[in-house]
Amino acid sequence: MKDKIWLSPPHLSGKEKEFIEDAFEKNWVTSMGENINEFEKGLQEFLKDDIDVCVLNSATSAIHLSLIMLGVSFNDEVITSAFSFIASANPIAYCGATPIFIDSEKSTWNMCPAALEVAVKDRTSKGKKPKAIIVVHLYGMPAKMDEILKIAEEYDIPVIEDAAEALGSAYKGKACGTFGRFGILSFNGNKIITTSGGGALVCHTQEDKDKAVFLSTQARDNAPHYQHSHIGYNYRMSNIVAGIGRGQMEVLNDRVEARRKMHGFYIELFNDIEGVEVFSEPSGDYFSNHWLSAIIVNPEITGKTREDLRLAFLEDNIESRPLWKPMHLQPVFVDAPYYGTNIAEKLFDNGLCLPSGSNLSDEDRSRIRSVIKKCFFIN
Ligand SMILES: *Cc1c(COP(=O)(O)O)cnc(C)c1O
């Protein structure tokens, strides 16, 4: 059996262990310490803008915390993208609120501003003005932020940016994760940088950051004994895990460059294959980190389906994966309202994510190339 080529494996810099060892030496084996402070500072400097970052144990926790900080509770409604990983929607359910799913538009695959406006008007007319909009930048592609923020402002609804897949992406030169009232980042093992598991909440005021730290560390009031007047959570990142993050920050720019190069490799490869479209930025306003490279296969032109290609990869021990199955089609969310014209559904039917790791070798790429060429009968 040939070595497995993964869809998006971790890629360490080698510096991570030094920061972890430093924490051990100084005995900061806890949820405070230099690694946490420096990782947060590194993210703030990377994202620029006037922001404060609170690192947490996952992006899922970060989304949950942002909803809590916006006062989302039982029987509220929160809008989010139908086309995403389930972690964008689950925290809405944790609050006892209902997710309202919005379809994609064709150019970015992200939240369709037209469908968003229809949904906001319709929910509001039913006496249920949405409490928040969670907009996702899928596969690193920035959403149509100008249009979405305009609607959010007009109806005075706070925006949470799920930038879990989009660290290093930008819209009109501004970093993804810094547009909304809150931004969310993920350092899960498959993301563009990893801490093995972890996330961050991007805040715009010191007050919000302080509140996020307070709520994520069990909401302890200022007293010598344990005193509590709020429900708290155990969501803070550990100082050991933050050491991995510090080591990863040193190579973040390289990782973005390498993922974008993988995208370039696929653009060139599929240039010769009619009926396959590589997901790309619609214009110069969009800068994607190309966390995952993805394609849409037109079976009528190619005579092949995305499943044919997935199975051909599998045969060669190469991992690929269908695009996200839309949330309104998930059994767990069948009862949730949905607004759109089934664009995400068609993307799911015909789309495939391709191996996109920043540490693929030339040999790996040549294996990938052979499978693709064989599948589509190209010499
Ligand atoms: C990975 C991911 C999350 C969740 O991140 P975790 O850190 O694993 O909790 C949320 N939203 C999107 C779009 C993701 O891809």
The ligand as a Gaussian input file, in Angstrom:
#p B3LYP/6-31G(d) Opt

LIG

0 1
 C      -13.451000      23.700000      11.945000
 C      -14.616000      24.587000      11.901000
 C      -15.291000      24.998000      13.058000
 C      -15.014000      24.421000      14.412000
 O      -13.723000      24.505000      14.828000
 P      -13.242000      23.703000      16.128000
 O      -12.023000      24.468000      16.548000
 O      -12.925000      22.324000      15.675000
 O      -14.320000      23.736000      17.155000
 C      -16.311000      25.921000      12.933000
 N      -16.698000      26.384000      11.740000
 C      -16.102000      26.002000      10.607000
 C      -16.560000      26.592000       9.311000
 C      -15.061000      25.067000      10.635000
 O      -14.485000      24.655000       9.499000

